[in-house]
Amino acid sequence: MVWNLARTYIPTDLPVAQQTARRLNSHAGKLRRYRVEVKDNKVRLEWCVLP
């Protein structure tokens, strides 16, 4: 599985990050996976499109 290089750094607000991740995850098309990581007062959001 290859994670997209696209990453979004936003101020630490986990509920917003998770909501954004769910919105990405529920997009039409290929199944997407996501992970949310909190580091240095920022939230890193990564997602991938499965083949």
QUIKACOR-V422941 format. One record per residue. N is the residue number from 1. SS is DSSP state (a for helix, b for strand, c for the rest). PHI is phi as a letter, one per 20 degrees, with the letter a starting at -180 (none if undefined). Layout:
BEGIN
N & SS & PHI
N & SS & PHI
END
This chain:
BEGIN
1 & c & none
2 & c & d
3 & c & e
4 & c & g
5 & c & f
6 & c & f
7 & b & c
8 & b & d
9 & b & d
10 & b & c
11 & b & g
12 & c & g
13 & c & b
14 & a & g
15 & a & g
16 & a & f
17 & a & f
18 & a & f
19 & a & f
20 & a & f
21 & a & f
22 & a & f
23 & a & f
24 & a & f
25 & a & f
26 & c & e
27 & c & f
28 & c & f
29 & c & o
30 & c & f
31 & c & f
32 & b & d
33 & b & d
34 & b & b
35 & b & b
36 & b & d
37 & b & c
38 & b & e
39 & b & b
40 & c & l
41 & c & m
42 & b & c
43 & b & d
44 & b & d
45 & b & d
46 & b & c
47 & b & b
48 & b & c
49 & b & d
50 & c & f
51 & c & f
END
